[in-house]
Amino acid sequence: MAVKIRLRRMGAKKAPYYRVVVADSRYPRDGRFIEEVGTYNPLTEPSVFTVDGDKVKQWIANGAQPTDTVKSLLKKNGIID
């Protein structure tokens, strides 16, 4: 089972709001997930990214791979190196 940390799109059309979730890579983008670990709102100025750093680090230690977008957000906010 390949586990990914990725964004799950929520919100209305043309008004995206994302939840950061841990999901099996075989599940659809907005489908089933294992655990929700944070949120991301790109529409506010500046954009708001809140995440439970301990849970993210624990999932990465257990083998979960963040997607490129989530990895850049985690680096920008100092959660990972």
C-alpha positions as a printed Julia matrix, in Angstrom:
81×3 Matrix{Float64}:
   0.0    0.0    0.0
   1.6    3.27  -1.17
   0.51   6.03   1.21
   0.57   9.68   0.1
   0.1   12.95   1.93
  -1.87  15.08  -0.51
  -4.47  17.8   -0.98
  -8.18  17.01  -1.14
 -10.17  19.71  -2.94
 -13.2   21.16  -1.2
 -15.2   24.34  -1.64
 -17.26  25.74  -4.48
 -16.42  26.13  -8.14
 -13.72  28.8   -8.61
 -13.31  28.98  -4.81
 -10.99  26.11  -3.84
 -10.3   25.1   -0.27
  -8.08  22.11   0.46
  -7.72  19.58   3.24
  -4.36  17.9    3.73
  -5.05  14.18   4.0
  -3.16  10.92   4.23
  -4.54   8.5    1.64
  -3.7    5.36  -0.28
  -2.39   6.4   -3.7
  -4.97   4.17  -5.42
  -7.93   6.17  -4.04
  -9.35   9.08  -6.06
  -8.29  12.65  -5.25
 -11.48  13.55  -3.37
 -12.34  10.01  -2.3
 -11.55   7.85   0.69
  -8.69   8.81   2.99
  -7.0    7.48   6.1
  -6.57  10.64   8.19
  -6.99  14.4    7.85
  -3.91  16.28   9.1
  -4.52  19.89   8.08
  -6.05  22.52   5.79
  -4.88  24.93   3.08
  -6.72  28.04   1.88
  -4.95  29.65  -1.11
  -7.53  32.43  -1.59
  -6.72  34.47   1.52
  -3.9   36.99   1.42
  -1.49  35.62   2.61
  -2.59  32.02   2.06
  -3.37  30.05   5.22
  -1.75  26.62   5.72
  -2.45  24.86   9.02
  -1.24  21.35   9.68
  -0.52  19.08  12.65
   3.26  18.86  12.34
   3.61  15.91  14.72
   1.16  13.78  12.75
   2.83  14.68   9.44
   6.29  13.78  10.77
   4.93  10.52  12.17
   3.36   9.58   8.81
   6.57  10.44   6.93
   8.56   8.33   9.4
   6.14   5.45   8.7
   6.76   5.73   4.95
   4.14   8.15   3.62
   5.32  10.26   0.67
   4.08  13.89   0.39
   3.13  15.09  -3.09
   5.23  17.85  -4.65
   2.72  20.57  -3.7
   2.38  19.39  -0.11
   6.15  19.0    0.21
   6.72  22.61  -0.89
   4.06  23.86   1.55
   5.61  21.86   4.4
   9.08  23.23   3.6
   7.79  26.79   3.36
   6.21  26.5    6.81
   9.23  24.8    8.41
   7.59  21.45   9.15
  10.22  19.45   7.22
  13.71  20.25   5.93
